[in-house]
Every structure is written in structure tokens, then in C-alpha cells.
Amino acid sequence: MDEHEKTTAQLREEIATLRTQLALLTARQAEVDKRNDTLRASEAFYRSLVETSPEVIYSLSPTDGTFTSLNPAFEEITGWSRAEWIGKPFAPLIHPDDLPLALEMY
């Protein structure tokens, strides 16, 4: 039976099925939106913690040990620009006596 030969009852059944599927998709999208809102709020909270911390907080590239981020405390404590250190290795900032252990732990 092709599309032109469907009965009114069959078409009504298809419409009901589509409405049910649409309601499910709408509910799922609402859940996704709520999770995204929660994630955005959590990210903003932790970003605020990092940005306002009086301690240096940083992240390093897992592949080469270069800085990928530095919080403002880095500039306040060192006097160096964060932008100048992004992409540079962390090793020059480690005391020579501590460097072997730092590299091993990295």
C-alpha cells in the first residue's frame, strides 16, 4: 500500500505516533537544556574560583608540558605576563634541584 492508499484511521494513527515521538523529543531536549544550564553555572563558578584565587593555578599540555592556562595570580606573584608563558614549558620555572623529580612526576 502506498502513501495515497492509506485510510483515515491509518493516517490518524501515524499522526498520534508522531505526536508521541515529538513529545518525547521535546521532553528530552528540555532535559538536555537543563543539564547544559547546570554545566554552564558550574563552569562559571569554577572559573570564578580559579580567576580570583590568590594562589597560582595552571594547566599544562599533556603532550609537551607547556602551559595552556595560567590564572591572574601568576602575574601578581611573578610579575610576568600570562600571555608570554602560554605555550612555553614549565621546566624553566622549577628550581634546578627539583627539576628531575618534577619532570619524573610530570
Backbone atoms as SQL, in Angstrom:
CREATE TABLE atoms (id INTEGER PRIMARY KEY, chain TEXT, resi INTEGER, resn TEXT, atom TEXT, x REAL, y REAL, z REAL);
INSERT INTO atoms VALUES
  (1, 'A', 1, 'MET', 'N', 0.845, -1.172, 0.000),
  (2, 'A', 1, 'MET', 'CA', 0.000, 0.000, 0.000),
  (3, 'A', 1, 'MET', 'C', 0.894, 1.241, 0.000),
  (4, 'A', 2, 'ASP', 'N', 0.663, 2.126, -0.951),
  (5, 'A', 2, 'ASP', 'CA', 1.472, 3.341, -0.995),
  (6, 'A', 2, 'ASP', 'C', 0.817, 4.451, -0.172),
  (7, 'A', 3, 'GLU', 'N', 1.490, 5.577, -0.076),
  (8, 'A', 3, 'GLU', 'CA', 1.027, 6.690, 0.746),
  (9, 'A', 3, 'GLU', 'C', -0.377, 7.159, 0.374),
  (10, 'A', 4, 'HIS', 'N', -0.746, 7.046, -0.901),
  (11, 'A', 4, 'HIS', 'CA', -2.043, 7.548, -1.374),
  (12, 'A', 4, 'HIS', 'C', -3.187, 6.614, -1.025),
  (13, 'A', 5, 'GLU', 'N', -2.881, 5.409, -0.599),
  (14, 'A', 5, 'GLU', 'CA', -3.922, 4.424, -0.322),
  (15, 'A', 5, 'GLU', 'C', -4.175, 4.227, 1.164),
  (16, 'A', 6, 'LYS', 'N', -3.565, 5.014, 2.019),
  (17, 'A', 6, 'LYS', 'CA', -3.771, 4.870, 3.444),
  (18, 'A', 6, 'LYS', 'C', -5.161, 5.348, 3.840),
  (19, 'A', 7, 'THR', 'N', -5.713, 4.657, 4.824),
  (20, 'A', 7, 'THR', 'CA', -7.044, 5.037, 5.304),
  (21, 'A', 7, 'THR', 'C', -6.913, 6.196, 6.278),
  (22, 'A', 8, 'THR', 'N', -8.014, 6.806, 6.545),
  (23, 'A', 8, 'THR', 'CA', -8.051, 7.892, 7.516),
  (24, 'A', 8, 'THR', 'C', -7.594, 7.387, 8.878),
  (25, 'A', 9, 'ALA', 'N', -7.977, 6.203, 9.259),
  (26, 'A', 9, 'ALA', 'CA', -7.577, 5.628, 10.550),
  (27, 'A', 9, 'ALA', 'C', -6.068, 5.423, 10.606),
  (28, 'A', 10, 'GLN', 'N', -5.498, 4.955, 9.513),
  (29, 'A', 10, 'GLN', 'CA', -4.051, 4.761, 9.475),
  (30, 'A', 10, 'GLN', 'C', -3.318, 6.093, 9.593),
  (31, 'A', 11, 'LEU', 'N', -3.820, 7.082, 8.894),
  (32, 'A', 11, 'LEU', 'CA', -3.205, 8.408, 8.954),
  (33, 'A', 11, 'LEU', 'C', -3.326, 9.003, 10.361),
  (34, 'A', 12, 'ARG', 'N', -4.483, 8.809, 11.000),
  (35, 'A', 12, 'ARG', 'CA', -4.659, 9.301, 12.363),
  (36, 'A', 12, 'ARG', 'C', -3.698, 8.591, 13.317),
  (37, 'A', 13, 'GLU', 'N', -3.508, 7.293, 13.106),
  (38, 'A', 13, 'GLU', 'CA', -2.580, 6.534, 13.938),
  (39, 'A', 13, 'GLU', 'C', -1.148, 7.033, 13.751),
  (40, 'A', 14, 'GLU', 'N', -0.771, 7.312, 12.506),
  (41, 'A', 14, 'GLU', 'CA', 0.573, 7.850, 12.245),
  (42, 'A', 14, 'GLU', 'C', 0.751, 9.212, 12.905),
  (43, 'A', 15, 'ILE', 'N', -0.262, 10.054, 12.823),
  (44, 'A', 15, 'ILE', 'CA', -0.200, 11.381, 13.443),
  (45, 'A', 15, 'ILE', 'C', -0.058, 11.240, 14.957),
  (46, 'A', 16, 'ALA', 'N', -0.805, 10.325, 15.559),
  (47, 'A', 16, 'ALA', 'CA', -0.716, 10.108, 17.007),
  (48, 'A', 16, 'ALA', 'C', 0.685, 9.636, 17.383),
  (49, 'A', 17, 'THR', 'N', 1.251, 8.740, 16.586),
  (50, 'A', 17, 'THR', 'CA', 2.604, 8.248, 16.838),
  (51, 'A', 17, 'THR', 'C', 3.603, 9.389, 16.726),
  (52, 'A', 18, 'LEU', 'N', 3.469, 10.201, 15.705),
  (53, 'A', 18, 'LEU', 'CA', 4.381, 11.339, 15.522),
  (54, 'A', 18, 'LEU', 'C', 4.254, 12.345, 16.672),
  (55, 'A', 19, 'ARG', 'N', 3.042, 12.560, 17.142),
  (56, 'A', 19, 'ARG', 'CA', 2.843, 13.472, 18.272),
  (57, 'A', 19, 'ARG', 'C', 3.527, 12.928, 19.530),
  (58, 'A', 20, 'THR', 'N', 3.395, 11.624, 19.740),
  (59, 'A', 20, 'THR', 'CA', 4.049, 10.998, 20.889),
  (60, 'A', 20, 'THR', 'C', 5.559, 11.128, 20.775),
  (61, 'A', 21, 'GLN', 'N', 6.097, 10.858, 19.583),
  (62, 'A', 21, 'GLN', 'CA', 7.538, 10.978, 19.374),
  (63, 'A', 21, 'GLN', 'C', 8.000, 12.420, 19.580),
  (64, 'A', 22, 'LEU', 'N', 7.232, 13.370, 19.103),
  (65, 'A', 22, 'LEU', 'CA', 7.567, 14.779, 19.277),
  (66, 'A', 22, 'LEU', 'C', 7.554, 15.159, 20.759),
  (67, 'A', 23, 'ALA', 'N', 6.577, 14.678, 21.498),
  (68, 'A', 23, 'ALA', 'CA', 6.507, 14.971, 22.934),
  (69, 'A', 23, 'ALA', 'C', 7.729, 14.408, 23.649),
  (70, 'A', 24, 'LEU', 'N', 8.148, 13.188, 23.282),
  (71, 'A', 24, 'LEU', 'CA', 9.329, 12.580, 23.881),
  (72, 'A', 24, 'LEU', 'C', 10.583, 13.380, 23.546),
  (73, 'A', 25, 'LEU', 'N', 10.709, 13.767, 22.294),
  (74, 'A', 25, 'LEU', 'CA', 11.874, 14.565, 21.885),
  (75, 'A', 25, 'LEU', 'C', 11.895, 15.913, 22.590),
  (76, 'A', 26, 'THR', 'N', 10.750, 16.516, 22.750),
  (77, 'A', 26, 'THR', 'CA', 10.662, 17.803, 23.439),
  (78, 'A', 26, 'THR', 'C', 11.078, 17.655, 24.897),
  (79, 'A', 27, 'ALA', 'N', 10.620, 16.577, 25.541),
  (80, 'A', 27, 'ALA', 'CA', 10.994, 16.326, 26.931),
  (81, 'A', 27, 'ALA', 'C', 12.493, 16.073, 27.051),
  (82, 'A', 28, 'ARG', 'N', 13.045, 15.303, 26.125),
  (83, 'A', 28, 'ARG', 'CA', 14.484, 15.035, 26.141),
  (84, 'A', 28, 'ARG', 'C', 15.281, 16.319, 25.932),
  (85, 'A', 29, 'GLN', 'N', 14.808, 17.163, 25.023),
  (86, 'A', 29, 'GLN', 'CA', 15.502, 18.429, 24.776),
  (87, 'A', 29, 'GLN', 'C', 15.460, 19.315, 26.013),
  (88, 'A', 30, 'ALA', 'N', 14.348, 19.296, 26.731),
  (89, 'A', 30, 'ALA', 'CA', 14.244, 20.074, 27.971),
  (90, 'A', 30, 'ALA', 'C', 15.260, 19.565, 28.994),
  (91, 'A', 31, 'GLU', 'N', 15.431, 18.237, 29.067),
  (92, 'A', 31, 'GLU', 'CA', 16.433, 17.667, 29.982),
  (93, 'A', 31, 'GLU', 'C', 17.839, 18.099, 29.574),
  (94, 'A', 32, 'VAL', 'N', 18.121, 18.052, 28.289),
  (95, 'A', 32, 'VAL', 'CA', 19.444, 18.468, 27.797),
  (96, 'A', 32, 'VAL', 'C', 19.679, 19.948, 28.099),
  (97, 'A', 33, 'ASP', 'N', 18.676, 20.768, 27.873),
  (98, 'A', 33, 'ASP', 'CA', 18.798, 22.196, 28.158),
  (99, 'A', 33, 'ASP', 'C', 19.066, 22.436, 29.639),
  (100, 'A', 34, 'LYS', 'N', 18.377, 21.693, 30.505),
  (101, 'A', 34, 'LYS', 'CA', 18.577, 21.848, 31.946),
  (102, 'A', 34, 'LYS', 'C', 19.990, 21.424, 32.330),
  (103, 'A', 35, 'ARG', 'N', 20.472, 20.314, 31.777),
  (104, 'A', 35, 'ARG', 'CA', 21.840, 19.871, 32.061),
  (105, 'A', 35, 'ARG', 'C', 22.863, 20.888, 31.575),
  (106, 'A', 36, 'ASN', 'N', 22.629, 21.447, 30.393),
  (107, 'A', 36, 'ASN', 'CA', 23.543, 22.455, 29.859),
  (108, 'A', 36, 'ASN', 'C', 23.572, 23.703, 30.745),
  (109, 'A', 37, 'ASP', 'N', 22.405, 24.103, 31.243),
  (110, 'A', 37, 'ASP', 'CA', 22.348, 25.256, 32.147),
  (111, 'A', 37, 'ASP', 'C', 23.122, 24.973, 33.425),
  (112, 'A', 38, 'THR', 'N', 22.970, 23.764, 33.955),
  (113, 'A', 38, 'THR', 'CA', 23.696, 23.367, 35.161),
  (114, 'A', 38, 'THR', 'C', 25.194, 23.360, 34.901),
  (115, 'A', 39, 'LEU', 'N', 25.590, 22.829, 33.754),
  (116, 'A', 39, 'LEU', 'CA', 27.006, 22.787, 33.399),
  (117, 'A', 39, 'LEU', 'C', 27.577, 24.193, 33.249),
  (118, 'A', 40, 'ARG', 'N', 26.837, 25.087, 32.595),
  (119, 'A', 40, 'ARG', 'CA', 27.301, 26.469, 32.440),
  (120, 'A', 40, 'ARG', 'C', 27.465, 27.158, 33.798),
  (121, 'A', 41, 'ALA', 'N', 26.523, 26.923, 34.703),
  (122, 'A', 41, 'ALA', 'CA', 26.613, 27.528, 36.030),
  (123, 'A', 41, 'ALA', 'C', 27.814, 26.976, 36.790),
  (124, 'A', 42, 'SER', 'N', 28.030, 25.686, 36.682),
  (125, 'A', 42, 'SER', 'CA', 29.173, 25.061, 37.348),
  (126, 'A', 42, 'SER', 'C', 30.485, 25.588, 36.775),
  (127, 'A', 43, 'GLU', 'N', 30.551, 25.705, 35.464),
  (128, 'A', 43, 'GLU', 'CA', 31.759, 26.224, 34.822),
  (129, 'A', 43, 'GLU', 'C', 32.029, 27.661, 35.258),
  (130, 'A', 44, 'ALA', 'N', 30.995, 28.472, 35.329),
  (131, 'A', 44, 'ALA', 'CA', 31.164, 29.865, 35.752),
  (132, 'A', 44, 'ALA', 'C', 31.652, 29.931, 37.201),
  (133, 'A', 45, 'PHE', 'N', 31.125, 29.054, 38.052),
  (134, 'A', 45, 'PHE', 'CA', 31.540, 29.028, 39.444),
  (135, 'A', 45, 'PHE', 'C', 33.026, 28.674, 39.557),
  (136, 'A', 46, 'TYR', 'N', 33.435, 27.606, 38.893),
  (137, 'A', 46, 'TYR', 'CA', 34.835, 27.195, 38.985),
  (138, 'A', 46, 'TYR', 'C', 35.777, 28.173, 38.287),
  (139, 'A', 47, 'ARG', 'N', 35.340, 28.779, 37.204),
  (140, 'A', 47, 'ARG', 'CA', 36.157, 29.808, 36.561),
  (141, 'A', 47, 'ARG', 'C', 36.381, 30.976, 37.522),
  (142, 'A', 48, 'SER', 'N', 35.332, 31.352, 38.241),
  (143, 'A', 48, 'SER', 'CA', 35.445, 32.430, 39.218),
  (144, 'A', 48, 'SER', 'C', 36.434, 32.055, 40.317),
  (145, 'A', 49, 'LEU', 'N', 36.372, 30.813, 40.788),
  (146, 'A', 49, 'LEU', 'CA', 37.317, 30.366, 41.813),
  (147, 'A', 49, 'LEU', 'C', 38.752, 30.457, 41.321),
  (148, 'A', 50, 'VAL', 'N', 38.990, 29.979, 40.102),
  (149, 'A', 50, 'VAL', 'CA', 40.347, 29.987, 39.545),
  (150, 'A', 50, 'VAL', 'C', 40.822, 31.413, 39.321),
  (151, 'A', 51, 'GLU', 'N', 39.983, 32.237, 38.756),
  (152, 'A', 51, 'GLU', 'CA', 40.382, 33.595, 38.417),
  (153, 'A', 51, 'GLU', 'C', 40.605, 34.470, 39.643),
  (154, 'A', 52, 'THR', 'N', 39.950, 34.169, 40.758),
  (155, 'A', 52, 'THR', 'CA', 40.093, 35.018, 41.941),
  (156, 'A', 52, 'THR', 'C', 40.996, 34.405, 43.018),
  (157, 'A', 53, 'SER', 'N', 41.509, 33.220, 42.778),
  (158, 'A', 53, 'SER', 'CA', 42.376, 32.568, 43.757),
  (159, 'A', 53, 'SER', 'C', 43.663, 33.364, 43.952),
  (160, 'A', 54, 'PRO', 'N', 44.116, 33.493, 45.189),
  (161, 'A', 54, 'PRO', 'CA', 45.394, 34.171, 45.426),
  (162, 'A', 54, 'PRO', 'C', 46.585, 33.255, 45.115),
  (163, 'A', 55, 'GLU', 'N', 46.327, 31.987, 44.875),
  (164, 'A', 55, 'GLU', 'CA', 47.375, 31.017, 44.547),
  (165, 'A', 55, 'GLU', 'C', 47.441, 30.808, 43.035),
  (166, 'A', 56, 'VAL', 'N', 48.608, 30.491, 42.535),
  (167, 'A', 56, 'VAL', 'CA', 48.762, 30.218, 41.105),
  (168, 'A', 56, 'VAL', 'C', 48.069, 28.904, 40.775),
  (169, 'A', 57, 'ILE', 'N', 47.222, 28.960, 39.783),
  (170, 'A', 57, 'ILE', 'CA', 46.556, 27.768, 39.253),
  (171, 'A', 57, 'ILE', 'C', 46.849, 27.743, 37.763),
  (172, 'A', 58, 'TYR', 'N', 47.287, 26.594, 37.289),
  (173, 'A', 58, 'TYR', 'CA', 47.688, 26.490, 35.884),
  (174, 'A', 58, 'TYR', 'C', 47.298, 25.128, 35.338),
  (175, 'A', 59, 'SER', 'N', 47.342, 25.018, 34.030),
  (176, 'A', 59, 'SER', 'CA', 47.199, 23.711, 33.388),
  (177, 'A', 59, 'SER', 'C', 48.301, 23.586, 32.353),
  (178, 'A', 60, 'LEU', 'N', 48.728, 22.335, 32.187),
  (179, 'A', 60, 'LEU', 'CA', 49.807, 22.032, 31.249),
  (180, 'A', 60, 'LEU', 'C', 49.300, 21.111, 30.154),
  (181, 'A', 61, 'SER', 'N', 49.903, 21.235, 29.003),
  (182, 'A', 61, 'SER', 'CA', 49.601, 20.314, 27.911),
  (183, 'A', 61, 'SER', 'C', 50.088, 18.926, 28.306),
  (184, 'A', 62, 'PRO', 'N', 49.248, 17.901, 28.147),
  (185, 'A', 62, 'PRO', 'CA', 49.687, 16.552, 28.496),
  (186, 'A', 62, 'PRO', 'C', 50.735, 15.998, 27.534),
  (187, 'A', 63, 'THR', 'N', 50.867, 16.601, 26.384),
  (188, 'A', 63, 'THR', 'CA', 51.811, 16.073, 25.396),
  (189, 'A', 63, 'THR', 'C', 53.212, 16.643, 25.520),
  (190, 'A', 64, 'ASP', 'N', 53.318, 17.939, 25.862),
  (191, 'A', 64, 'ASP', 'CA', 54.657, 18.529, 25.878),
  (192, 'A', 64, 'ASP', 'C', 54.989, 19.370, 27.114),
  (193, 'A', 65, 'GLY', 'N', 54.083, 19.429, 28.081),
  (194, 'A', 65, 'GLY', 'CA', 54.381, 20.153, 29.315),
  (195, 'A', 65, 'GLY', 'C', 54.412, 21.655, 29.190),
  (196, 'A', 66, 'THR', 'N', 53.778, 22.178, 28.171),
  (197, 'A', 66, 'THR', 'CA', 53.714, 23.638, 28.046),
  (198, 'A', 66, 'THR', 'C', 52.452, 24.148, 28.740),
  (199, 'A', 67, 'PHE', 'N', 52.518, 25.394, 29.192),
  (200, 'A', 67, 'PHE', 'CA', 51.364, 25.996, 29.850),
  (201, 'A', 67, 'PHE', 'C', 50.226, 26.183, 28.848),
  (202, 'A', 68, 'THR', 'N', 49.038, 25.768, 29.258),
  (203, 'A', 68, 'THR', 'CA', 47.853, 26.017, 28.440),
  (204, 'A', 68, 'THR', 'C', 46.949, 27.060, 29.085),
  (205, 'A', 69, 'SER', 'N', 47.114, 27.237, 30.404),
  (206, 'A', 69, 'SER', 'CA', 46.385, 28.312, 31.084),
  (207, 'A', 69, 'SER', 'C', 47.100, 28.679, 32.378),
  (208, 'A', 70, 'LEU', 'N', 46.946, 29.933, 32.748),
  (209, 'A', 70, 'LEU', 'CA', 47.502, 30.477, 33.997),
  (210, 'A', 70, 'LEU', 'C', 46.501, 31.488, 34.545),
  (211, 'A', 71, 'ASN', 'N', 46.269, 31.450, 35.842),
  (212, 'A', 71, 'ASN', 'CA', 45.326, 32.416, 36.399),
  (213, 'A', 71, 'ASN', 'C', 46.023, 33.742, 36.714),
  (214, 'A', 72, 'PRO', 'N', 45.264, 34.784, 37.027),
  (215, 'A', 72, 'PRO', 'CA', 45.851, 36.102, 37.286),
  (216, 'A', 72, 'PRO', 'C', 46.872, 36.125, 38.418),
  (217, 'A', 73, 'ALA', 'N', 46.768, 35.208, 39.372),
  (218, 'A', 73, 'ALA', 'CA', 47.738, 35.188, 40.472),
  (219, 'A', 73, 'ALA', 'C', 49.159, 34.979, 39.954),
  (220, 'A', 74, 'PHE', 'N', 49.301, 34.302, 38.822),
  (221, 'A', 74, 'PHE', 'CA', 50.628, 34.103, 38.237),
  (222, 'A', 74, 'PHE', 'C', 51.293, 35.453, 37.974),
  (223, 'A', 75, 'GLU', 'N', 50.543, 36.374, 37.378),
  (224, 'A', 75, 'GLU', 'CA', 51.088, 37.710, 37.091),
  (225, 'A', 75, 'GLU', 'C', 51.363, 38.476, 38.371),
  (226, 'A', 76, 'GLU', 'N', 50.447, 38.371, 39.336),
  (227, 'A', 76, 'GLU', 'CA', 50.611, 39.107, 40.588),
  (228, 'A', 76, 'GLU', 'C', 51.838, 38.624, 41.358),
  (229, 'A', 77, 'ILE', 'N', 52.074, 37.321, 41.351),
  (230, 'A', 77, 'ILE', 'CA', 53.181, 36.758, 42.131),
  (231, 'A', 77, 'ILE', 'C', 54.513, 36.890, 41.404),
  (232, 'A', 78, 'THR', 'N', 54.511, 36.637, 40.084),
  (233, 'A', 78, 'THR', 'CA', 55.774, 36.640, 39.340),
  (234, 'A', 78, 'THR', 'C', 56.091, 37.968, 38.683),
  (235, 'A', 79, 'GLY', 'N', 55.051, 38.751, 38.373),
  (236, 'A', 79, 'GLY', 'CA', 55.250, 39.985, 37.624),
  (237, 'A', 79, 'GLY', 'C', 55.369, 39.751, 36.123),
  (238, 'A', 80, 'TRP', 'N', 55.256, 38.498, 35.709),
  (239, 'A', 80, 'TRP', 'CA', 55.342, 38.167, 34.286),
  (240, 'A', 80, 'TRP', 'C', 53.949, 38.060, 33.683),
  (241, 'A', 81, 'SER', 'N', 53.847, 38.384, 32.432),
  (242, 'A', 81, 'SER', 'CA', 52.581, 38.296, 31.717),
  (243, 'A', 81, 'SER', 'C', 52.191, 36.837, 31.493),
  (244, 'A', 82, 'ARG', 'N', 50.928, 36.531, 31.763),
  (245, 'A', 82, 'ARG', 'CA', 50.446, 35.173, 31.497),
  (246, 'A', 82, 'ARG', 'C', 50.559, 34.848, 30.015),
  (247, 'A', 83, 'ALA', 'N', 50.235, 35.818, 29.186),
  (248, 'A', 83, 'ALA', 'CA', 50.248, 35.593, 27.735),
  (249, 'A', 83, 'ALA', 'C', 51.628, 35.185, 27.240),
  (250, 'A', 84, 'GLU', 'N', 52.671, 35.722, 27.867),
  (251, 'A', 84, 'GLU', 'CA', 54.036, 35.372, 27.451),
  (252, 'A', 84, 'GLU', 'C', 54.389, 33.927, 27.781),
  (253, 'A', 85, 'TRP', 'N', 53.724, 33.347, 28.785),
  (254, 'A', 85, 'TRP', 'CA', 54.068, 31.992, 29.213),
  (255, 'A', 85, 'TRP', 'C', 53.184, 30.915, 28.601),
  (256, 'A', 86, 'ILE', 'N', 52.048, 31.299, 28.065),
  (257, 'A', 86, 'ILE', 'CA', 51.190, 30.305, 27.420),
  (258, 'A', 86, 'ILE', 'C', 51.951, 29.719, 26.228),
  (259, 'A', 87, 'GLY', 'N', 52.025, 28.398, 26.185),
  (260, 'A', 87, 'GLY', 'CA', 52.748, 27.714, 25.116),
  (261, 'A', 87, 'GLY', 'C', 54.209, 27.453, 25.437),
  (262, 'A', 88, 'LYS', 'N', 54.677, 27.981, 26.572),
  (263, 'A', 88, 'LYS', 'CA', 56.070, 27.742, 26.971),
  (264, 'A', 88, 'LYS', 'C', 56.117, 26.598, 28.001),
  (265, 'A', 89, 'PRO', 'N', 57.249, 25.898, 28.077),
  (266, 'A', 89, 'PRO', 'CA', 57.370, 24.785, 29.033),
  (267, 'A', 89, 'PRO', 'C', 57.459, 25.275, 30.479),
  (268, 'A', 90, 'PHE', 'N', 56.994, 24.415, 31.383),
  (269, 'A', 90, 'PHE', 'CA', 57.029, 24.764, 32.802),
  (270, 'A', 90, 'PHE', 'C', 58.423, 24.609, 33.411),
  (271, 'A', 91, 'ALA', 'N', 59.277, 23.800, 32.814),
  (272, 'A', 91, 'ALA', 'CA', 60.579, 23.450, 33.400),
  (273, 'A', 91, 'ALA', 'C', 61.430, 24.657, 33.810),
  (274, 'A', 92, 'PRO', 'N', 61.482, 25.745, 33.044),
  (275, 'A', 92, 'PRO', 'CA', 62.328, 26.878, 33.465),
  (276, 'A', 92, 'PRO', 'C', 61.900, 27.519, 34.793),
  (277, 'A', 93, 'LEU', 'N', 60.682, 27.252, 35.229),
  (278, 'A', 93, 'LEU', 'CA', 60.202, 27.835, 36.479),
  (279, 'A', 93, 'LEU', 'C', 60.531, 26.964, 37.698),
  (280, 'A', 94, 'ILE', 'N', 61.066, 25.779, 37.461),
  (281, 'A', 94, 'ILE', 'CA', 61.368, 24.849, 38.546),
  (282, 'A', 94, 'ILE', 'C', 62.826, 25.029, 38.988),
  (283, 'A', 95, 'HIS', 'N', 63.041, 25.020, 40.282),
  (284, 'A', 95, 'HIS', 'CA', 64.407, 25.119, 40.808),
  (285, 'A', 95, 'HIS', 'C', 65.214, 23.935, 40.268),
  (286, 'A', 96, 'PRO', 'N', 66.468, 24.168, 39.846),
  (287, 'A', 96, 'PRO', 'CA', 67.283, 23.089, 39.263),
  (288, 'A', 96, 'PRO', 'C', 67.376, 21.834, 40.139),
  (289, 'A', 97, 'ASP', 'N', 67.405, 22.005, 41.445),
  (290, 'A', 97, 'ASP', 'CA', 67.471, 20.839, 42.333),
  (291, 'A', 97, 'ASP', 'C', 66.186, 20.014, 42.287),
  (292, 'A', 98, 'ASP', 'N', 65.060, 20.668, 41.983),
  (293, 'A', 98, 'ASP', 'CA', 63.772, 19.985, 41.969),
  (294, 'A', 98, 'ASP', 'C', 63.353, 19.514, 40.585),
  (295, 'A', 99, 'LEU', 'N', 64.081, 19.944, 39.564),
  (296, 'A', 99, 'LEU', 'CA', 63.661, 19.654, 38.191),
  (297, 'A', 99, 'LEU', 'C', 63.591, 18.161, 37.875),
  (298, 'A', 100, 'PRO', 'N', 64.581, 17.332, 38.243),
  (299, 'A', 100, 'PRO', 'CA', 64.472, 15.909, 37.906),
  (300, 'A', 100, 'PRO', 'C', 63.187, 15.269, 38.454),
  (301, 'A', 101, 'LEU', 'N', 62.860, 15.561, 39.691),
  (302, 'A', 101, 'LEU', 'CA', 61.639, 14.993, 40.295),
  (303, 'A', 101, 'LEU', 'C', 60.387, 15.546, 39.613),
  (304, 'A', 102, 'ALA', 'N', 60.380, 16.849, 39.319),
  (305, 'A', 102, 'ALA', 'CA', 59.232, 17.456, 38.650),
  (306, 'A', 102, 'ALA', 'C', 59.004, 16.837, 37.280),
  (307, 'A', 103, 'LEU', 'N', 60.085, 16.620, 36.540),
  (308, 'A', 103, 'LEU', 'CA', 59.951, 16.001, 35.218),
  (309, 'A', 103, 'LEU', 'C', 59.504, 14.554, 35.333),
  (310, 'A', 104, 'GLU', 'N', 60.019, 13.857, 36.338),
  (311, 'A', 104, 'GLU', 'CA', 59.611, 12.460, 36.539),
  (312, 'A', 104, 'GLU', 'C', 58.122, 12.372, 36.887),
  (313, 'A', 105, 'MET', 'N', 57.686, 13.265, 37.748),
  (314, 'A', 105, 'MET', 'CA', 56.271, 13.265, 38.165),
  (315, 'A', 105, 'MET', 'C', 55.363, 13.719, 37.024),
  (316, 'A', 106, 'TYR', 'N', 55.878, 14.576, 36.171),
  (317, 'A', 106, 'TYR', 'CA', 55.069, 15.036, 35.040),
  (318, 'A', 106, 'TYR', 'C', 54.825, 13.877, 34.107);
